[in-house]
């Protein structure tokens, strides 16, 4: 059972996410950053994720496309601003279906007793952008992705 928490405080521009993974931090970091692993956990269970690019380094760019069974495609992209293995990734996040609404995501990993404490903060340009993301069903997709990440990391460990 996942201990995922998603904190959305009224009137704020951020979302705070925490979760514990039953795998060492370096393994979780590898699963989160190595292109061959990304498509195995990122995105919804009912879509296939194609990693168009994943240049995981400061200044590098990323672009992922989720392909649904009905042929619909949903693309996302951003830029990596800071990557400190295996503890932190700072990147932008933009859904190509709503260009111009960019979030800044900071992912932090801390190891404790062979497990990894994951904490992410997404900061949006406006409260309305943040609320729009929340109302899009992002929490369900996030839970699916992080559950898949846990399974992948445990397999790699």
N, C-alpha and C positions, 0 to 999 in steps of 0.2 A: 504494500500500500504506500503510495506516494505521500510525502509530507509537503507537497507544493502549497505555497501561499502566494497569493497575488494581492498586493495592497494598493488600493485606489482610493485616495483621500479626496473628498469633495473640494473643488476649487483649486486643486494643484495640477501641475503640468507633467507629473511623473507617475510611473507605475514601478513598484518595487516587487521583485520576484525572488523567492527563496525556495531552495529544495536541497535535499541531501541525496547524493549518489553513493551507492555501495561499490565504489571503485576508487583507487588512488587518484590523486589530483593530476598527475602527469598523464595518466591514461584518459581521463575525461578531457583534458586539454587536447590531446592528440585526436580524439574522436570529434571534437568541436572544430578543429582547424585543418586536418589533413583532407585534401580534396576527395580522396578515395573513400572516406568515411562519411562525408557530409550528406550525400544523397540518401544514405541509409537511415537517417534519423530526422532530417529537417523536413518539415511540412506535415500535411494532414495524412492520416492513415489511408484515406480513399484516393489520394493523388500520388503520382510519381514525380519525384523531384529530379530535375536535370541541373547539374552544376555547370553553368555556362563558363564561369570563371571564379576562382577563389585564390587571390594573391594575398595570402595572410601575412602581411608585413606592413609597417607604417607606410602610408601612401598607396598601398595596393588596393585594388578594387575587387568587388564580388558581385555576382549576379546569379540568382537561382530562379528557375522556372518550374512552377508546379503545373503538372498536366493532369486534368481530370478525365475520367472515362468518357465523358460526353464531348471531348475534344477541346473544351475550354482551357485556356492557359492563363496563369496568374504569375507575373514576374515581379521580382523584388531585387533591389540592388543597393549598393552603398560603397563607402570608402573606409578602409581601416586607418584609424588615427594613431593607435598605440597597440602594440602586441608585445607582452612580456610573458614569455613561457616560463612556467605553466600557471601563472597567477592572474593575468588580466588581458582582456581584449576590449578596446574601445573602437566603436564603428558607427557609421550612420546606417539608417534603415529607411528605405523608401519603397512603397508599393507603387509600381508603375501605372496601375489603374487610377491612382490619385496623385499625379505628379505635383511636386512642390510642397508636400507635407512630409517633412523629413524629421526623423527622431534620432537622437544620439543615445546609443546603447553602450553601457559599461557592464561587462561580464567579469565577475571576480570569483576565483576558485581558492578555497582554503582547505588544506588537508587536516583531518583530525581522526586519529585512531584508524587509519587506513581507508577512511571514507572521505568524500569530498563535499564540502559545504559550498553551494552555488548561490551567488547573490547577483542579481542583475537590476540595473536601474535604467529605465528608458525615459528620457526627457523629451517632451514634445514642444513644438513652437508655441502652442496655445492649449488652454484647457479644452477647447472644443475639439482640437485634433486628438488629444488624449482620450476624450470621451468617445469620439468616433471610433477609435481603435478598440476600445473596450466593448462598445456596442456591436462591433463587427463579428463577435464570437471568438476573438483572439485567445481568450482563456482556454477554451476547449482545444483549439489548435496547438497552443503552447503546451498544454498537458500531454497531448498525443506525442508531440515532438520530444519533450523531455522524458517521457516514458520510453520512447524508442532509443533515445540517447543513453539512458540507463542500461537498457538491454545490450546495446552495442558495447558500452564501456565495460560491462561485466564480462562480456565475451572476449574482449581484448586483454583484460587483466590477467 
